[in-house]
Amino acid sequence: MYNDGHTQVQQISGRCHSTLWHDFCLISEVLIGCKTDVALLGSLELYVLVKRMKKCRKYWYPVEYFSKQSEDRFVDSATAISVSCILVHPKFMHQDYGRLLINISYHLSKLLKFHITLERPFCYDGVSAYRSYWADMICADMERSNGESSPNVSTKAPGWS
């Protein structure tokens, strides 16, 4: 899905890899208490960003992940959930990995042509990440339009219509 040689994003199905999914849920429960619902495993996809720590195949480290509804679940609702949970390993916080995954989640939703929303409740770090992401998106749009107000920031942003 994404590979720049040092980082990769891999998709993991909750249906096919339930043990791995369950392990990620346990990690989430330790770091984010409000975001673990193991009963939803079959209806979610997990996107894991791993980083190469050394120049050898064995040293890939999970940096962060996000989960979202499976594509077949989008049909059941008028609005799809873009991100159910996003978690950045504490060692890798404030290195823009969260922003990368947020951007990937919006691009995935744009490819699927669905109106999206985010699952709630948000934890404090989740709210901060999305506020920062959208503040940067708005500023970038204003820079492109030479400071003039632009009513189209939401339509230019990936995944939103």
DRENPA-3360 file (N, C-alpha, C; in nm, 2 decimals, always signed):
BEGIN
1 = MYNDGHTQ = +0.08/-0.12/+0.00/+0.00/+0.00/+0.00/+0.09/+0.13/+0.00 ~ +0.18/+0.13/+0.09/+0.28/+0.25/+0.09/+0.41/+0.19/+0.13 ~ +0.52/+0.23/+0.05/+0.65/+0.19/+0.08/+0.75/+0.29/+0.03 ~ +0.83/+0.35/+0.12/+0.93/+0.44/+0.07/+1.07/+0.39/+0.10 ~ +1.08/+0.26/+0.13/+1.21/+0.19/+0.16/+1.24/+0.19/+0.31 ~ +1.20/+0.29/+0.39/+1.22/+0.29/+0.53/+1.09/+0.28/+0.61 ~ +0.98/+0.31/+0.55/+0.85/+0.29/+0.61/+0.76/+0.22/+0.52 ~ +0.67/+0.14/+0.57/+0.57/+0.07/+0.49/+0.44/+0.08/+0.57;
9 = VQQISGRC = +0.33/+0.08/+0.49/+0.19/+0.06/+0.55/+0.13/-0.06/+0.50 ~ +0.09/-0.15/+0.59/+0.03/-0.28/+0.54/-0.11/-0.29/+0.60 ~ -0.20/-0.35/+0.52/-0.34/-0.37/+0.55/-0.35/-0.51/+0.61 ~ -0.42/-0.51/+0.72/-0.45/-0.64/+0.79/-0.60/-0.65/+0.82 ~ -0.66/-0.76/+0.77/-0.80/-0.79/+0.79/-0.83/-0.85/+0.93 ~ -0.93/-0.79/+0.99/-0.97/-0.85/+1.12/-1.02/-0.99/+1.11 ~ -1.08/-1.02/+1.00/-1.14/-1.15/+0.98/-1.03/-1.26/+0.96 ~ -0.92/-1.22/+0.89/-0.82/-1.32/+0.85/-0.71/-1.33/+0.96;
17 = HSTLWHDF = -0.68/-1.23/+1.03/-0.57/-1.22/+1.13/-0.62/-1.18/+1.26 ~ -0.71/-1.26/+1.32/-0.78/-1.22/+1.44/-0.68/-1.21/+1.56 ~ -0.58/-1.30/+1.57/-0.49/-1.30/+1.68/-0.40/-1.18/+1.68 ~ -0.35/-1.14/+1.56/-0.27/-1.02/+1.55/-0.36/-0.90/+1.58 ~ -0.48/-0.90/+1.53/-0.57/-0.79/+1.56/-0.59/-0.78/+1.71 ~ -0.62/-0.89/+1.78/-0.64/-0.89/+1.92/-0.52/-0.83/+2.00 ~ -0.40/-0.87/+1.95/-0.28/-0.81/+2.02/-0.27/-0.66/+2.00 ~ -0.31/-0.61/+1.89/-0.31/-0.46/+1.87/-0.41/-0.40/+1.96;
25 = CLISEVLI = -0.53/-0.47/+1.98/-0.63/-0.41/+2.07/-0.58/-0.41/+2.21 ~ -0.51/-0.51/+2.25/-0.45/-0.51/+2.39/-0.35/-0.39/+2.41 ~ -0.27/-0.37/+2.30/-0.18/-0.25/+2.31/-0.26/-0.12/+2.32 ~ -0.36/-0.11/+2.24/-0.45/+0.01/+2.25/-0.51/+0.02/+2.38 ~ -0.56/-0.09/+2.44/-0.62/-0.08/+2.57/-0.53/-0.02/+2.68 ~ -0.40/-0.06/+2.67/-0.30/+0.00/+2.76/-0.28/+0.15/+2.74 ~ -0.27/+0.19/+2.61/-0.24/+0.33/+2.58/-0.36/+0.42/+2.56 ~ -0.47/+0.36/+2.51/-0.59/+0.44/+2.49/-0.71/+0.36/+2.55;
33 = GCKTDVAL = -0.75/+0.38/+2.67/-0.85/+0.30/+2.73/-0.99/+0.30/+2.66 ~ -1.02/+0.41/+2.60/-1.16/+0.43/+2.55/-1.18/+0.37/+2.41 ~ -1.08/+0.31/+2.34/-1.09/+0.28/+2.20/-1.07/+0.13/+2.17 ~ -1.12/+0.04/+2.26/-1.10/-0.10/+2.23/-1.23/-0.17/+2.23 ~ -1.27/-0.23/+2.12/-1.39/-0.31/+2.12/-1.36/-0.43/+2.03 ~ -1.32/-0.54/+2.10/-1.27/-0.66/+2.03/-1.38/-0.72/+1.96 ~ -1.51/-0.70/+1.99/-1.62/-0.76/+1.92/-1.63/-0.71/+1.78 ~ -1.57/-0.60/+1.74/-1.58/-0.55/+1.61/-1.47/-0.60/+1.51;
41 = LGSLELYV = -1.39/-0.69/+1.56/-1.27/-0.73/+1.48/-1.31/-0.77/+1.34 ~ -1.42/-0.84/+1.31/-1.45/-0.89/+1.18/-1.50/-0.78/+1.09 ~ -1.53/-0.66/+1.14/-1.59/-0.55/+1.06/-1.48/-0.44/+1.03 ~ -1.36/-0.46/+1.08/-1.26/-0.36/+1.07/-1.14/-0.40/+0.99 ~ -1.07/-0.31/+0.93/-0.94/-0.33/+0.87/-0.84/-0.25/+0.95 ~ -0.72/-0.31/+0.96/-0.61/-0.24/+1.03/-0.50/-0.20/+0.93 ~ -0.46/-0.08/+0.94/-0.35/-0.03/+0.86/-0.23/+0.00/+0.95 ~ -0.12/-0.08/+0.94/-0.01/-0.07/+1.03/+0.11/-0.01/+0.95;
49 = LVKRMKKC = +0.17/+0.10/+1.01/+0.29/+0.16/+0.96/+0.40/+0.10/+1.03 ~ +0.50/+0.04/+0.96/+0.62/-0.02/+1.02/+0.74/+0.06/+0.97 ~ +0.84/+0.07/+1.05/+0.96/+0.14/+1.01/+1.08/+0.05/+1.02 ~ +1.17/+0.06/+0.92/+1.29/-0.02/+0.93/+1.39/+0.05/+1.02 ~ +1.43/-0.03/+1.12/+1.52/+0.02/+1.22/+1.67/+0.00/+1.18 ~ +1.70/-0.11/+1.11/+1.83/-0.14/+1.06/+1.82/-0.18/+0.91 ~ +1.92/-0.19/+0.84/+1.92/-0.23/+0.70/+1.91/-0.38/+0.68 ~ +1.82/-0.44/+0.74/+1.80/-0.59/+0.73/+1.65/-0.62/+0.74;
57 = RKYWYPVE = +1.61/-0.72/+0.68/+1.46/-0.75/+0.68/+1.41/-0.78/+0.81 ~ +1.48/-0.82/+0.91/+1.43/-0.86/+1.04/+1.39/-0.74/+1.13 ~ +1.44/-0.63/+1.10/+1.42/-0.52/+1.20/+1.32/-0.41/+1.16 ~ +1.20/-0.46/+1.14/+1.08/-0.37/+1.11/+1.01/-0.36/+1.24 ~ +0.97/-0.23/+1.28/+0.91/-0.20/+1.40/+0.78/-0.14/+1.38 ~ +0.67/-0.19/+1.44/+0.54/-0.12/+1.43/+0.54/+0.02/+1.50 ~ +0.52/+0.12/+1.42/+0.53/+0.26/+1.47/+0.39/+0.31/+1.51 ~ +0.29/+0.28/+1.42/+0.15/+0.32/+1.45/+0.06/+0.24/+1.37;
65 = YFSKQSED = -0.07/+0.26/+1.39/-0.17/+0.20/+1.31/-0.30/+0.28/+1.32 ~ -0.39/+0.25/+1.23/-0.53/+0.30/+1.24/-0.62/+0.19/+1.19 ~ -0.74/+0.19/+1.25/-0.84/+0.09/+1.20/-0.96/+0.17/+1.14 ~ -1.03/+0.10/+1.05/-1.14/+0.16/+0.99/-1.24/+0.05/+0.94 ~ -1.36/+0.09/+0.91/-1.46/-0.01/+0.86/-1.41/-0.08/+0.74 ~ -1.44/-0.20/+0.73/-1.42/-0.28/+0.60/-1.50/-0.22/+0.49 ~ -1.46/-0.23/+0.37/-1.53/-0.18/+0.25/-1.67/-0.23/+0.25 ~ -1.69/-0.36/+0.28/-1.83/-0.42/+0.26/-1.92/-0.37/+0.37;
73 = RFVDSATA = -1.87/-0.31/+0.48/-1.95/-0.25/+0.58/-2.00/-0.11/+0.55 ~ -1.93/-0.04/+0.45/-1.97/+0.09/+0.41/-2.11/+0.09/+0.35 ~ -2.15/-0.02/+0.29/-2.28/-0.03/+0.22/-2.39/-0.02/+0.33 ~ -2.37/-0.06/+0.45/-2.47/-0.07/+0.56/-2.50/+0.07/+0.61 ~ -2.42/+0.17/+0.58/-2.45/+0.30/+0.64/-2.43/+0.41/+0.54 ~ -2.50/+0.52/+0.56/-2.50/+0.63/+0.47/-2.36/+0.70/+0.47 ~ -2.30/+0.70/+0.59/-2.17/+0.77/+0.61/-2.07/+0.66/+0.66 ~ -1.96/+0.65/+0.60/-1.86/+0.55/+0.64/-1.77/+0.62/+0.75;
81 = ISVSCILV = -1.72/+0.53/+0.83/-1.62/+0.58/+0.93/-1.48/+0.56/+0.87 ~ -1.41/+0.68/+0.86/-1.28/+0.68/+0.80/-1.18/+0.62/+0.90 ~ -1.18/+0.66/+1.02/-1.09/+0.61/+1.12/-1.16/+0.57/+1.25 ~ -1.15/+0.45/+1.29/-1.21/+0.40/+1.42/-1.11/+0.43/+1.53 ~ -0.99/+0.41/+1.51/-0.89/+0.43/+1.61/-0.75/+0.46/+1.55 ~ -0.68/+0.55/+1.60/-0.54/+0.57/+1.55/-0.45/+0.58/+1.67 ~ -0.34/+0.51/+1.66/-0.25/+0.50/+1.77/-0.11/+0.51/+1.72 ~ -0.03/+0.60/+1.78/+0.11/+0.62/+1.75/+0.19/+0.57/+1.87;
89 = HPKFMHQD = +0.28/+0.48/+1.85/+0.37/+0.43/+1.96/+0.43/+0.55/+2.03 ~ +0.43/+0.56/+2.16/+0.49/+0.68/+2.23/+0.63/+0.71/+2.19 ~ +0.71/+0.62/+2.15/+0.85/+0.64/+2.11/+0.85/+0.73/+1.98 ~ +0.75/+0.72/+1.90/+0.75/+0.78/+1.77/+0.65/+0.90/+1.76 ~ +0.60/+0.95/+1.87/+0.51/+1.06/+1.87/+0.59/+1.19/+1.82 ~ +0.52/+1.28/+1.77/+0.57/+1.41/+1.72/+0.67/+1.40/+1.61 ~ +0.65/+1.30/+1.53/+0.74/+1.28/+1.41/+0.66/+1.28/+1.28 ~ +0.54/+1.32/+1.28/+0.45/+1.33/+1.17/+0.40/+1.20/+1.11;
97 = YGRLLINI = +0.41/+1.09/+1.19/+0.36/+0.96/+1.14/+0.21/+0.96/+1.15 ~ +0.15/+1.03/+1.26/+0.01/+1.04/+1.27/-0.05/+1.11/+1.15 ~ +0.01/+1.22/+1.11/-0.03/+1.30/+1.00/-0.03/+1.21/+0.87 ~ +0.07/+1.13/+0.85/+0.08/+1.04/+0.74/-0.04/+0.94/+0.74 ~ -0.07/+0.88/+0.85/-0.18/+0.79/+0.85/-0.32/+0.85/+0.83 ~ -0.33/+0.97/+0.89/-0.46/+1.05/+0.87/-0.47/+1.08/+0.72 ~ -0.37/+1.12/+0.65/-0.37/+1.15/+0.51/-0.40/+1.02/+0.43 ~ -0.34/+0.91/+0.47/-0.37/+0.78/+0.40/-0.52/+0.74/+0.41;
105 = SYHLSKLL = -0.57/+0.76/+0.54/-0.71/+0.73/+0.56/-0.80/+0.81/+0.47 ~ -0.77/+0.94/+0.45/-0.86/+1.02/+0.37/-0.84/+0.98/+0.22 ~ -0.72/+0.95/+0.18/-0.70/+0.91/+0.04/-0.77/+0.78/+0.01 ~ -0.77/+0.68/+0.11/-0.85/+0.56/+0.09/-1.00/+0.59/+0.07 ~ -1.05/+0.67/+0.16/-1.19/+0.71/+0.15/-1.22/+0.78/+0.02 ~ -1.13/+0.86/-0.03/-1.15/+0.93/-0.16/-1.16/+0.83/-0.27 ~ -1.07/+0.73/-0.27/-1.06/+0.62/-0.37/-1.19/+0.54/-0.37 ~ -1.25/+0.52/-0.26/-1.38/+0.45/-0.25/-1.50/+0.53/-0.27;
113 = KFHITLER = -1.48/+0.66/-0.28/-1.59/+0.76/-0.31/-1.70/+0.75/-0.21 ~ -1.66/+0.76/-0.08/-1.76/+0.76/+0.03/-1.75/+0.89/+0.11 ~ -1.87/+0.94/+0.15/-1.87/+1.04/+0.25/-1.82/+0.98/+0.38 ~ -1.73/+1.05/+0.45/-1.67/+0.99/+0.57/-1.69/+1.07/+0.69 ~ -1.68/+1.01/+0.81/-1.68/+1.07/+0.93/-1.58/+1.00/+1.02 ~ -1.56/+1.05/+1.14/-1.47/+0.98/+1.23/-1.55/+0.93/+1.35 ~ -1.51/+0.81/+1.40/-1.58/+0.75/+1.51/-1.54/+0.83/+1.64 ~ -1.64/+0.84/+1.73/-1.62/+0.91/+1.85/-1.65/+0.81/+1.97;
121 = PFCYDGVS = -1.59/+0.83/+2.08/-1.53/+0.95/+2.14/-1.38/+0.95/+2.10 ~ -1.33/+1.08/+2.09/-1.19/+1.10/+2.06/-1.12/+1.10/+2.19 ~ -1.00/+1.05/+2.19/-0.91/+1.08/+2.30/-0.84/+1.21/+2.28 ~ -0.77/+1.26/+2.38/-0.71/+1.40/+2.37/-0.61/+1.40/+2.25 ~ -0.53/+1.30/+2.24/-0.42/+1.30/+2.14/-0.49/+1.29/+2.00 ~ -0.60/+1.22/+1.99/-0.67/+1.21/+1.86/-0.73/+1.34/+1.81 ~ -0.79/+1.42/+1.91/-0.84/+1.55/+1.88/-0.72/+1.64/+1.84 ~ -0.61/+1.64/+1.91/-0.50/+1.72/+1.88/-0.44/+1.69/+1.74;
129 = AYRSYWAD = -0.43/+1.56/+1.70/-0.38/+1.52/+1.57/-0.47/+1.57/+1.46 ~ -0.60/+1.56/+1.47/-0.69/+1.60/+1.37/-0.70/+1.76/+1.36 ~ -0.69/+1.82/+1.47/-0.69/+1.97/+1.47/-0.57/+2.02/+1.39 ~ -0.45/+1.96/+1.43/-0.33/+2.00/+1.36/-0.33/+1.97/+1.21 ~ -0.38/+1.85/+1.18/-0.39/+1.81/+1.04/-0.48/+1.91/+0.96 ~ -0.60/+1.94/+1.01/-0.69/+2.03/+0.94/-0.64/+2.18/+0.94 ~ -0.57/+2.22/+1.05/-0.51/+2.36/+1.05/-0.41/+2.37/+0.94 ~ -0.33/+2.27/+0.92/-0.23/+2.27/+0.81/-0.29/+2.26/+0.68;
137 = MICADMER = -0.40/+2.18/+0.66/-0.47/+2.17/+0.53/-0.53/+2.31/+0.49 ~ -0.59/+2.38/+0.59/-0.65/+2.51/+0.56/-0.54/+2.61/+0.53 ~ -0.43/+2.61/+0.61/-0.32/+2.70/+0.58/-0.26/+2.68/+0.44 ~ -0.24/+2.55/+0.40/-0.19/+2.52/+0.27/-0.28/+2.56/+0.16 ~ -0.41/+2.55/+0.18/-0.51/+2.60/+0.09/-0.50/+2.75/+0.07 ~ -0.49/+2.82/+0.18/-0.48/+2.96/+0.18/-0.35/+3.01/+0.11 ~ -0.24/+2.94/+0.13/-0.12/+2.97/+0.06/-0.13/+2.95/-0.09 ~ -0.20/+2.85/-0.13/-0.22/+2.82/-0.27/-0.31/+2.93/-0.33;
145 = SNGESSPN = -0.40/+2.99/-0.26/-0.49/+3.09/-0.31/-0.44/+3.23/-0.28 ~ -0.31/+3.24/-0.24/-0.25/+3.37/-0.21/-0.32/+3.45/-0.10 ~ -0.36/+3.38/+0.00/-0.42/+3.45/+0.12/-0.57/+3.48/+0.11 ~ -0.63/+3.47/-0.01/-0.77/+3.49/-0.03/-0.85/+3.38/+0.04 ~ -0.96/+3.41/+0.09/-1.04/+3.31/+0.15/-1.10/+3.22/+0.04 ~ -1.10/+3.09/+0.07/-1.14/+2.99/-0.02/-1.24/+2.90/+0.04 ~ -1.37/+2.91/-0.02/-1.47/+2.82/+0.03/-1.46/+2.67/+0.00 ~ -1.36/+2.64/-0.09/-1.34/+2.51/-0.14/-1.24/+2.42/-0.06;
153 = VSTKAPGW = -1.20/+2.46/+0.06/-1.10/+2.39/+0.13/-1.15/+2.24/+0.16 ~ -1.28/+2.23/+0.19/-1.33/+2.10/+0.22/-1.34/+2.01/+0.10 ~ -1.36/+2.07/-0.02/-1.37/+1.99/-0.14/-1.24/+1.96/-0.20 ~ -1.14/+2.03/-0.17/-1.00/+2.00/-0.22/-0.93/+1.90/-0.13 ~ -0.98/+1.89/+0.00/-0.91/+1.80/+0.09/-0.94/+1.66/+0.05 ~ -0.84/+1.57/+0.06/-0.87/+1.43/+0.02/-0.97/+1.36/+0.10 ~ -1.06/+1.29/+0.04/-1.16/+1.21/+0.11/-1.29/+1.29/+0.14 ~ -1.30/+1.42/+0.12/-1.42/+1.49/+0.16/-1.48/+1.54/+0.04;
161 = S = -1.61/+1.55/+0.04/-1.69/+1.60/-0.07/-1.79/+1.70/-0.03;
% end
